[in-house]
Amino acid sequence: MSTTQQPSGSRTEPNHSDLDLGGRPRRWLIPALAGVIVLVIVVALVLRFTGDDKKAMDGSAFSNDFSIAFQASSASEQAFLGYLNKDIAPDYGVTIKGVGIEDGNQLDQATADGKYIANIYQHKHWLAQVLDSTGMKLTALGPVFQWSYSIYSSKYGSLEELPQGATIALLNDPANTAQALWILERAGKLTFKDGLDPWAATEADIATNPNGYKFTYMEYGAGPRTLDSVDAVIDYNMSFVDAGTPESDKIYAPDAPKEFAGQLVVGSKYVDDPQVAKLEKIFFDPRVQEYLATNDDPNLQGQLAPVSDS
């Protein structure tokens, strides 16, 4: 019986039951690789639910970085949030970042959904209009500041100088229309029908108009560019300051009534969130109202005022 000889100099074929670097991994590597994979998954889950989301560790939906929405065109609201972040928030272990959004509905919906912990751009009558028209779930936690709301004219130097039959431009939403008419009523230029809540006034509620004022309506933010086409405009001071309107064009500047104070607004489902409780402490810290009354910041002074008592 003959036997086949292995050719001289040839290599022995690898034993595939023992794994080498050119073949499959050795058997002892399989458990190790599985352990590495499990570790990677665990680390990813930890990052997903802690590091990446940066959620607070106290059962809150929010981290210690508070994003608060404001009207993008309002330098005064932005400056106010900057003050809170610099002088108040550090005492409570958080930061505040203002997020400017021009579309009010988008701003409110994002707040209701918890994308932002709060917003600060609306008084209670505007908020009521939003809730009635959209069904959004939002809750006001209280008044924070008041927007100064004045009468401006590029043609006349005082309210008394407005001529008979003067045309006055008002913002075209119901709440701000009422606020403007209420300024004229408080100035003695109009009277309202008996029993009217002045913050709900419309032209139809005017009882007497001895100066024969005529009213035209404009979009929010249009006050400065409307100024030269009418006898007077009633609008927020911040719109004119942002547009560089001369201070001399402000001809009547009463104190704003508390009815139209700007509020801290949160999504209703987050009212009991522990981070929202911390947010309230920041906004209603006693130092805030004192600052609004005494600051000399050109982005705030004459635009945002302390909450009045009446």
Buried (B, 14 or more C-beta within 10 A) or exposed (E): EEEEEEEEEEEEEEEEEEBEEEEEEEEEEEEEEEEEEEEEEEEEEEEEEEEEEEBBEEEBBBBBEBBBBBBBBBBBBBBBBBBBBEEBBEEBEBBBBBBBBEEBEEBBBBBBEBBBBBBBBBBBBBBBBBBEEEEBBBBBBEBBBBBBBBBBBBBBEEBEEBEEEBBBBBBEBBBBBBBBBBBBBEEEBBBBEEEBEBBBBEBEBBEEBEBEBEBEBBEBBBBBEBBEEBBBBBBBBBBBBBEEBEEEBBBBBEEBBBBBBBBBBBBEEBEEBEBBEBBBEBBBBEEBBEBBEEBEBEBBBBBBBBBBEE
